[in-house]
Amino acid sequence: MIDETMLWEEILGWYGMIVIVGAYFLVSFGLLLVDSILYQVLNATGAAGIFYISFKKRAYQPGALNAIWFMIALVAIVRLLIQ
């Protein structure tokens, strides 16, 4: 049986995967602009979710990848906000 904490951790990881793939899908088919705040927020929150679950499960390579992905999205968000 899975406890409530583990369930929320799994949901967070799945959220990350879904929103990153969803954001890529939306941009690839012209439904979302790459320079939109929404696209970058989806990338940042998705990367944060995957980062968390990856390190929780000691899967360090995807954790490191998503830490970098998160930082890139964060810089992009800041740049979009100061334009």
C-alpha positions as CSV (number, residue, x, y, z in Angstrom):
1,M,0.0,0.0,0.0
2,I,1.3,3.5,-0.9
3,D,1.1,6.1,1.8
4,E,-0.2,9.7,1.2
5,T,3.3,11.3,1.1
6,M,4.5,8.8,-1.5
7,L,1.4,9.3,-3.5
8,W,2.0,13.1,-3.7
9,E,5.6,12.5,-4.7
10,E,4.5,10.3,-7.5
11,I,1.9,12.8,-8.6
12,L,4.5,15.6,-8.6
13,G,6.8,13.5,-10.8
14,W,4.0,12.6,-13.2
15,Y,3.0,16.3,-13.3
16,G,6.5,17.2,-14.3
17,M,6.6,14.7,-17.2
18,I,3.1,15.7,-18.4
19,V,3.6,19.4,-18.5
20,I,7.1,19.3,-20.1
21,V,5.8,17.0,-22.9
22,G,2.6,19.0,-23.1
23,A,4.5,22.3,-23.4
24,Y,6.7,20.8,-26.2
25,F,3.6,19.5,-28.0
26,L,1.9,22.9,-27.8
27,V,5.0,24.7,-29.1
28,S,5.6,22.1,-31.8
29,F,2.1,22.5,-33.2
30,G,2.0,26.3,-33.0
31,L,-0.5,26.4,-30.1
32,L,1.9,28.1,-27.8
33,L,4.7,30.6,-28.4
34,V,8.2,29.6,-27.2
35,D,8.7,33.2,-25.8
36,S,5.5,33.1,-23.7
37,I,5.6,33.1,-19.9
38,L,3.2,30.1,-19.9
39,Y,5.7,28.0,-21.8
40,Q,8.5,28.8,-19.5
41,V,6.4,28.3,-16.4
42,L,5.3,24.9,-17.6
43,N,9.0,24.1,-18.3
44,A,10.1,25.4,-14.9
45,T,7.4,23.6,-12.8
46,G,7.7,20.4,-14.8
47,A,11.4,20.3,-14.4
48,A,11.0,21.0,-10.6
49,G,8.6,18.1,-10.3
50,I,11.0,15.7,-12.2
51,F,14.0,17.0,-10.3
52,Y,12.3,16.3,-6.9
53,I,11.1,12.8,-7.7
54,S,14.5,11.9,-9.5
55,F,16.5,12.8,-6.4
56,K,14.0,11.2,-4.1
57,K,14.5,7.9,-6.0
58,R,18.3,8.5,-6.3
59,A,18.1,8.8,-10.1
60,Y,20.7,11.6,-10.3
61,Q,21.1,11.9,-14.1
62,P,17.5,13.0,-14.8
63,G,17.6,15.0,-11.6
64,A,20.7,17.0,-12.8
65,L,19.2,17.4,-16.2
66,N,16.0,18.8,-14.8
67,A,17.9,21.1,-12.4
68,I,19.6,22.6,-15.4
69,W,16.2,22.7,-17.3
70,F,14.7,24.5,-14.4
71,M,17.5,27.1,-14.3
72,I,17.2,27.8,-18.0
73,A,13.4,28.3,-17.7
74,L,13.9,30.5,-14.7
75,V,16.3,32.8,-16.6
76,A,14.0,32.9,-19.5
77,I,11.1,33.9,-17.2
78,V,13.2,36.7,-15.7
79,R,14.2,37.9,-19.2
80,L,10.6,37.9,-20.4
81,L,9.5,39.8,-17.3
82,I,12.1,42.6,-17.7
83,Q,11.5,43.2,-21.4
